[in-house]
Amino acid sequence: MAGSSTISTVEPKIGGFAVQKSLYGVAVPRVWGTTRVGGNMLGYNDFEAIEHKSEESAGGKGGVTQESVTWTYQAAIMVALCAGPIAGVKSVFRDKSVFVNSEVDGTALEQAGLSLAVGNLGQAPWGYMLTGHADQALGYSGLAYVYAAAYQLNGSAGLQNHTFEIESLIREEGLPDANPGDIVADFLTHPVAGVPGWDPAWLADLSSYRLYAKAANLLLSPALTDQRPAHEFLTEIATASNSEIVVSAGLLKIIPYGDEAVTGNDETWYPDLAPLYDLGPDEFDGPLEWSRTDPADVYNVRQVEIVNRANQYNPETISAPDQAAIELYGLRKEDPVKLSCINETAVGRHIAQLRLQRDLNNRNRYSGRLPWNFVLLEPMDYVALVDPELGLDRQLARVTDIEEDDAGLLTVTFEEVMAGSASASVYPTHTAGTTGINFNVAPGSVSPPVLFNPPDSLLKGGLEVWAAVAGLSPNWGGCDVWVSQDGDTYKRIGSITGRGRFGVLTTALAAGADPDTTHSFGVDLSDSAGQLLGAAQSDVDAAITLCWVGGELIAYRDATLTGPNRYTLGGYLRRGLYGAPVGSHAIGTPFVRLDDTIFKVPFEPGQVGTTIYAKFVSYNVFQRAYQSLAAVPAYAIALSPERAAPEAASGLALMAPFEGTYFTVSWNPGARGERSKVRVLDGTTVLRAVETTGTSFTYQLEDAEYDGVVRRDYTVQVVSSNVAGDAAPISLPVHNSAPPAVTGVTATPGTANVVVDWEQSPAVDRAGYLVYYSNTSGFDPSAGQGAIAYDGPGLTTTISGLTGGGTYYVRVAAYDTWSKNVGELVFSPQLSFVPN
């Protein structure tokens, strides 16, 4: 188009996949419970760069067209997770986006566009690879991995940073975490990924350990992501479950420190505190040695570092302080002990408290030598110590260490056991971490929008269809608007960032006058969660609260809340604003509050009568998590402009003074007026009515004579009109002045006659004169009195047949080309004379 310009922006194209992480020879992670691990790229194929062209125009004719070319990239990918089989993937973390399993939006993997191979032994290769890349098709037996055939890459043609919340098959039923007894057993004895050469017979019965861990809720979710010594991993599990590993008689045992009954998760565990032996001076070879740790040397703040599931598995340090010990001996804080297998803050707080209590309360240590016949003693066994010199009378103690010398004597170390020191109350704690922000929280779809053709009185010369749109989710940040003329090919034309206010009528609204102080109507805005406020009457008159109600434009004063998002509007209504027709509206009629949130879709005159389709692709408050264009419904609207009645005409006036045989009026047509209805009235009687597309009208003497009413006073009325209706009429009184009174009238009597003369009238449209006489003083020709003596253009006349000696009176009036209606003429004053 002439005067228009185009600005083009072309994004550089990237030619290949940008691999960020794909490591060879790394350990395959092992997962128990539910925890978060990263992925490792197994491979990619079929990289593709996809060109996107878009065009947006602004400013109408002569405006600027913005053309842009961008690229998106996709590839078939496979990302390894961990050893399988696994139960599933609960969440996907992609850069700052988080996808979680949802009944509404589908699984996390579905939302992220991924599929899962759970890692069964002997699992088949991915069908896509068998079909297109058979030489690379591997089943990856025992390895859980995710895959996608056409996965969306980032703007740099690389794979985004991915981590996954994995659910293992080894979990307590109904809980996210695993029993540490099951973890240890699987770690050691798994037929594929277990400790090489480990004989299952070497593992002692762990039933008491399992029961204790479940009852104490010391459940764990470790992830082995790197190579590490087995004893380190097992020690971490034991520490995190308040237990100790003991290797004795060719068996690996795990024994809880718990010394009181605990109940939880529908289970109860009871400790066995019965001492195996009573040990006194008769049993020991030599005296029993005693030592006690100085309380000033004991940590009074124990710390553990966990991985907090509630904070997207970010590390978090949990402390257990003893305020009394801190005040007595000063702060003695332990460096955090890393227990990444703990994913719940309550478990971390419990373990930190247990470690604190054992150190503060069990500070007495004993050491003695026993003969070889006590060789069955092993660490974590309970004994009763008797020593009068030390004041010990069957003091409960726990074996912590045993050493055998060359002579066969056993040097045994004990720790005093204060009942309850290895048990701790479980109570809620405040976590130090903050809740992670899910930048990919689902926005939710828009409610079914209201699409309508607004009255053209609200438009600025072009054609538009309007849309009121809103999403109900608190995470809804707006939507992109895509339109199509055929329902198949869509083009993005803009975005909506505010929630529209729309709904339906809950009560009927009858037609009424404007203003309308009689009627009110109810609305329900639940579909948009909209809110309405009342306004001052002056604001209503200014249409500040303008609404579209089934085609009528209404402004309201009072908005009375009657329920959630439900209102009664009334008190003072302006009806049929901007030329929209006033009508009655049934329950269920669509209602839209017209404000800045309304989205306007322009179209061309040639599209009138066609249908367009609109899709609204929502995104969240972070402008992320865009919905799929293919997944959102299309809404159809027929392009049928709504005509509004025109505004009233203005400027009605005579183009020249009403003189001669016609008058002409002109006016300015009202906005949206297509034609004008012109009426000539005599009082309230319409003499003539015509329609014209022009802006002037002439009324001639012939018209007046045809209409049968030749008057010097008329009313001209003009009404702007179009197919939608008529505007209010405007009126103009039109007056034609009769010639002024004739001057210079003289009467020269003769015998039985008189000669009457007068001066010429100054009226430019004079046409003649009328002379009336009478023998009655004060006669009024306008009232039908007197006799006519002359009707013509001359300036003199002779009246004959008079009675001599009698007194007569004469009056003269000029008339013009419009009318010589005696009743509308101006007569000269009477002049008396007496004929001879």
VENLINUR-V302188 format. One record per pair of residues at least 6 apart in sequence whose C-alpha atoms are under 6 Angstrom apart, sorted by the first residue. I is the first residue (numbers start at 1). J is the second residue. If there is no record, write none. Layout:
BEGIN
((I	J) (I	J))
END
This chain:
BEGIN
((3	62) (4	62) (4	63) (4	64) (5	64) (6	64) (6	65) (6	66) (7	66) (7	67) (8	67) (8	68) (9	68) (10	68) (10	69) (11	69) (11	70) (17	157) (17	158) (18	157) (18	158) (19	158) (22	40) (22	41) (27	226) (28	82) (29	82) (29	224) (29	225) (30	82) (30	83) (30	223) (30	224) (31	223) (32	168) (32	170) (32	221) (32	222) (33	168) (33	170) (33	171) (33	176) (33	177) (33	178) (33	221) (34	166) (34	167) (34	176) (34	177) (34	221) (35	165) (35	166) (35	221) (36	164) (36	165) (36	166) (37	163) (37	164) (38	163) (39	79) (39	80) (39	81) (39	163) (40	79) (40	80) (41	79) (42	78) (42	79) (43	78) (44	76) (44	77) (45	75) (45	76) (46	75) (46	76) (47	74) (47	75) (48	73) (48	74) (49	72) (49	73) (50	71) (50	72) (50	73) (51	70) (51	71) (52	69) (52	70) (52	71) (53	68) (53	69) (54	67) (54	68) (55	66) (55	67) (56	65) (56	66) (57	64) (57	65) (58	64) (73	153) (73	157) (74	150) (74	151) (74	152) (74	153) (75	150) (75	151) (76	148) (76	149) (76	150) (76	151) (77	147) (77	148) (78	146) (78	147) (79	145) (79	146) (80	145) (81	144) (81	145) (82	143) (82	144) (83	142) (83	143) (83	144) (84	119) (84	120) (84	142) (84	143) (84	144) (85	118) (85	119) (85	120) (86	118) (86	168) (86	169) (87	167) (87	168) (87	169) (88	167) (89	165) (89	166) (89	167) (90	165) (91	99) (91	100) (91	108) (91	164) (91	165) (92	98) (92	99) (92	108) (92	164) (93	162) (93	163) (93	164) (94	161) (94	162) (95	161) (96	439) (97	438) (97	439) (97	440) (98	438) (98	440) (99	108) (100	108) (101	107) (101	108) (114	147) (114	148) (115	146) (115	147) (116	145) (116	146) (117	144) (117	145) (118	144) (119	142) (119	143) (119	144) (120	142) (121	141) (121	142) (122	141) (123	139) (123	141) (124	139) (125	137) (125	138) (125	139) (129	137) (130	137) (153	159) (170	178) (171	177) (171	178) (172	178) (177	219) (177	220) (177	221) (178	219) (178	220) (178	221) (179	219) (181	210) (187	194) (188	194) (188	195) (189	200) (202	251) (203	251) (203	252) (204	251) (204	252) (204	253) (212	269) (215	262) (215	263) (215	264) (215	265) (215	267) (215	268) (216	262) (216	264) (218	241) (220	341) (220	342) (221	341) (222	341) (238	244) (242	256) (242	257) (243	255) (243	256) (243	257) (244	254) (244	255) (245	253) (245	254) (246	252) (246	253) (257	422) (258	422) (258	423) (259	271) (259	420) (259	422) (260	420) (261	269) (261	270) (262	268) (262	269) (275	382) (275	383) (275	384) (276	383) (277	383) (278	384) (279	385) (279	386) (280	386) (280	387) (284	369) (284	370) (285	369) (285	370) (288	367) (288	368) (289	366) (289	367) (290	365) (290	366) (291	364) (291	365) (292	363) (292	364) (293	363) (296	329) (299	332) (299	333) (300	321) (300	322) (300	332) (301	320) (301	321) (301	333) (302	319) (302	320) (302	334) (302	352) (302	356) (303	318) (303	319) (303	336) (303	352) (304	317) (304	318) (304	336) (304	337) (304	338) (305	316) (305	317) (305	336) (305	337) (305	338) (305	339) (306	315) (306	316) (306	339) (306	340) (306	342) (307	313) (307	314) (307	315) (307	340) (307	343) (308	314) (308	343) (308	344) (309	343) (311	435) (311	436) (312	436) (320	352) (320	353) (354	422) (354	424) (357	421) (358	421) (358	422) (362	416) (364	416) (365	414) (365	415) (366	413) (366	414) (367	412) (367	413) (368	411) (368	412) (369	410) (369	411) (370	409) (370	410) (371	409) (372	408) (372	409) (379	399) (379	400) (379	401) (380	398) (380	399) (381	398) (381	399) (382	397) (382	398) (383	396) (383	397) (384	394) (384	395) (384	396) (385	394) (385	395) (386	392) (386	393) (386	394) (396	417) (397	414) (397	415) (397	416) (397	417) (398	414) (398	415) (399	413) (399	414) (400	413) (400	414) (401	412) (401	413) (402	411) (402	412) (403	410) (403	411) (404	410) (440	624) (440	625) (443	475) (443	476) (443	619) (443	620) (444	473) (446	470) (446	471) (447	471) (449	468) (449	469) (450	467) (450	468) (451	466) (451	467) (452	465) (452	466) (453	465) (453	641) (453	642) (454	642) (455	642) (455	643) (455	644) (456	643) (456	644) (457	578) (457	644) (463	602) (463	603) (464	601) (464	602) (464	603) (465	600) (465	601) (466	599) (466	600) (467	598) (467	599) (468	500) (468	598) (469	500) (470	499) (470	500) (470	528) (475	620) (475	621) (476	620) (476	621) (477	619) (477	620) (477	621) (478	496) (478	497) (478	618) (478	619) (479	495) (479	496) (479	616) (479	617) (479	618) (479	619) (480	494) (480	495) (480	616) (480	617) (481	492) (481	493) (481	494) (481	495) (481	615) (481	616) (482	490) (482	491) (482	492) (482	493) (482	614) (482	615) (483	490) (483	491) (483	613) (483	614) (484	490) (484	612) (484	613) (485	612) (487	613) (498	597) (500	597) (501	528) (501	530) (501	593) (502	525) (502	528) (502	591) (502	592) (503	524) (503	525) (503	527) (503	590) (503	591) (504	523) (504	524) (504	588) (504	589) (504	590) (504	591) (505	522) (505	523) (505	587) (505	588) (505	589) (506	522) (506	523) (506	587) (507	521) (507	522) (507	587) (508	585) (508	586) (508	587) (509	521) (509	584) (509	585) (510	584) (511	583) (511	584) (514	574) (514	575) (515	573) (515	574) (516	572) (516	573) (517	571) (517	572) (520	569) (520	570) (521	568) (521	569) (522	567) (522	568) (523	566) (523	567) (524	565) (524	566) (525	565) (526	565) (529	565) (533	559) (534	557) (534	558) (534	559) (535	557) (540	555) (540	557) (543	555) (545	555) (545	556) (546	554) (546	555) (546	594) (547	553) (547	554) (547	555) (547	592) (547	593) (547	594) (548	591) (548	592) (549	591) (550	589) (550	590) (552	576) (552	580) (552	581) (552	582) (553	576) (553	577) (553	580) (554	574) (554	575) (555	573) (555	574) (556	570) (556	573) (557	572) (558	569) (558	570) (558	571) (559	568) (559	569) (560	567) (560	568) (561	567) (576	582) (579	644) (579	645) (580	644) (608	639) (608	640) (609	639) (609	640) (610	638) (610	639) (611	637) (611	638) (611	639) (612	636) (612	637) (613	634) (613	635) (613	636) (614	634) (614	635) (615	634) (617	627) (618	626) (618	627) (619	625) (619	626) (643	724) (644	724) (645	724) (645	725) (645	726) (646	670) (646	671) (646	672) (646	673) (646	727) (647	670) (647	671) (647	727) (648	670) (648	720) (648	727) (648	728) (649	668) (649	669) (649	670) (649	720) (650	667) (650	668) (651	667) (651	668) (652	666) (652	667) (653	665) (653	666) (654	664) (654	665) (655	664) (655	665) (658	736) (660	765) (660	817) (660	818) (661	700) (661	701) (661	817) (661	818) (662	699) (662	700) (662	701) (663	698) (663	699) (664	697) (664	698) (665	696) (665	697) (666	695) (666	696) (667	695) (670	720) (673	720) (673	721) (673	722) (674	722) (675	692) (675	693) (675	721) (676	691) (676	692) (676	719) (676	720) (676	721) (677	690) (677	691) (677	718) (677	719) (678	689) (678	690) (678	717) (678	718) (679	688) (679	689) (679	716) (679	717) (680	686) (680	687) (680	688) (680	715) (680	716) (681	687) (681	714) (681	715) (682	714) (704	710) (712	735) (712	736) (713	734) (713	735) (714	733) (714	734) (715	732) (715	733) (715	734) (716	731) (716	732) (717	730) (717	731) (718	729) (718	730) (719	727) (719	729) (720	726) (720	727) (738	825) (739	763) (739	814) (741	826) (741	827) (741	828) (742	761) (742	813) (742	828) (743	759) (744	758) (744	759) (745	757) (745	758) (746	756) (746	757) (747	755) (747	756) (748	754) (748	755) (749	835) (750	835) (750	836) (751	835) (751	836) (752	801) (752	802) (752	803) (752	804) (752	835) (752	836) (753	799) (753	800) (753	802) (753	835) (754	798) (754	799) (755	797) (755	798) (756	796) (756	797) (757	795) (757	796) (758	795) (765	816) (765	817) (766	815) (766	816) (767	815) (767	816) (767	817) (768	792) (768	793) (768	814) (768	815) (769	791) (769	792) (769	793) (769	813) (769	814) (769	815) (770	790) (770	791) (770	812) (770	813) (771	788) (771	789) (771	790) (771	811) (771	812) (772	786) (772	787) (772	788) (772	789) (772	810) (772	811) (773	786) (773	787) (773	809) (773	810) (774	786) (774	808) (774	809) (775	808) (775	809) (779	785) (782	822) (782	823) (804	835) (804	836) (805	834) (805	835) (805	836) (806	834) (807	833) (807	834) (808	832) (808	833) (809	830) (809	831) (809	832) (810	830) (810	831) (811	828) (811	830) (812	827) (812	828) (813	826) (813	827))
END
